[in-house]
Amino acid sequence: MQLVAAIVRTSGASLLADLGSGIGYSTLWIADAAGPGATVLAIDNDPSHVAEAKETASCRGLENRIEFETGIVAEVLARETRQFDLIHDDAWFARAPDHLETMIGLLRPGGVLTMANWFLLVDALTRQPSNDWDAFAGPAWAEDTMAYARSLAERDDLAMTWITTPPLGLGVKSADRR
Ligand SMILES: C[S@@+](CC[C@H](N)C(=O)[O-])C[C@H]1O[C@@H](n2cnc3c(N)ncnc32)[C@H](O)[C@@H]1O
């Protein structure tokens, strides 16, 4: 999240989303880095996670920068009409999520996408799983992860790249596409 926060700071994003915000670790990093005046839409489908995230945000004095939504990312994003400067996606695992097209559609031209969970790609490419991903994501996790990465790399509305340490996907929406 230190790297994501650096990207948030340098991008100057003022409307951001944190998908799969969990108990708020990523949300707090993003809200803090975005600064006063920014808004972070934090979405998670687990009400207990959202409740804990709200409490921590309040303790840190960041609650005014965060809109918490309890629900499935694809459903919450489907109701959105705003164009986001930066979206952080931690609500996918091993394959393309249901919210992929809506998420990219909501990024403004030139908007930034940061993606967690790409340790799966490192593990797939090195064929050295750091965990029992079969149990978490099924036996096709490696092929599915690589297929998802390939499909992102081939999109003409997104310039996408990956770094391995820390494992992070980074995309920028094409400036001439909505
Ligand atoms: C790895 S955890 C998130 C960690 C969080 N970003 C952080 O840094 O603390 C993934 C979270 O995504 C949520 N999640 C997964 N898929 C989701 C979906 N389709 N819609 C909403 N929430 C989802 C889970 O409830 C879980 O809290």
The ligand as a Tripos MOL2 file, in Angstrom:
@<TRIPOS>MOLECULE
LIG
   27    29     1     0     0
SMALL
NO_CHARGES

@<TRIPOS>ATOM
      1 C1         -8.0510   -9.2260    0.4830 C.3       1 LIG1
      2 S1         -9.4360   -8.5780    1.2820 S.3       1 LIG1
      3 C2         -9.2720   -6.8450    1.1690 C.3       1 LIG1
      4 C3         -8.2280   -6.2270    1.9180 C.3       1 LIG1
      5 C4         -8.2830   -4.7360    1.9120 C.3       1 LIG1
      6 N1         -8.2430   -4.1660    0.5720 N.3       1 LIG1
      7 C5         -7.1400   -4.2260    2.7650 C.2       1 LIG1
      8 O1         -6.1320   -3.7620    2.2090 O.co2     1 LIG1
      9 O2         -7.2570   -4.3270    3.9690 O.co2     1 LIG1
     10 C6        -10.6890   -8.7540    0.0550 C.3       1 LIG1
     11 C7        -11.9980   -8.1200    0.4680 C.3       1 LIG1
     12 O3        -12.8060   -8.0490   -0.6820 O.3       1 LIG1
     13 C8        -14.1310   -8.3570   -0.3420 C.3       1 LIG1
     14 N2        -14.7240   -8.8210   -1.5830 N.ar      1 LIG1
     15 C9        -14.2720   -9.8310   -2.3940 C.ar      1 LIG1
     16 N3        -15.0110   -9.9070   -3.5080 N.ar      1 LIG1
     17 C10       -15.9480   -8.9170   -3.4030 C.ar      1 LIG1
     18 C11       -17.0100   -8.4810   -4.2480 C.ar      1 LIG1
     19 N4        -17.2310   -9.0680   -5.4390 N.pl3     1 LIG1
     20 N5        -17.7810   -7.4590   -3.8400 N.ar      1 LIG1
     21 C12       -17.5470   -6.8450   -2.6380 C.ar      1 LIG1
     22 N6        -16.5610   -7.2120   -1.7970 N.ar      1 LIG1
     23 C13       -15.7670   -8.2310   -2.1890 C.ar      1 LIG1
     24 C14       -14.0510   -9.3490    0.8220 C.3       1 LIG1
     25 O4        -15.1630   -9.2590    1.6750 O.3       1 LIG1
     26 C15       -12.7680   -8.8960    1.5290 C.3       1 LIG1
     27 O5        -13.0460   -8.0300    2.5990 O.3       1 LIG1
@<TRIPOS>BOND
     1     1     2 1
     2     2     3 1
     3     2    10 1
     4     3     4 1
     5     4     5 1
     6     5     6 1
     7     5     7 1
     8     7     8 2
     9     7     9 1
    10    10    11 1
    11    11    12 1
    12    11    26 1
    13    12    13 1
    14    13    14 1
    15    13    24 1
    16    14    15 ar
    17    14    23 ar
    18    15    16 ar
    19    16    17 ar
    20    17    18 ar
    21    17    23 ar
    22    18    19 1
    23    18    20 ar
    24    20    21 ar
    25    21    22 ar
    26    22    23 ar
    27    24    25 1
    28    24    26 1
    29    26    27 1
@<TRIPOS>SUBSTRUCTURE
     1 LIG1         1 GROUP 0 **** ****
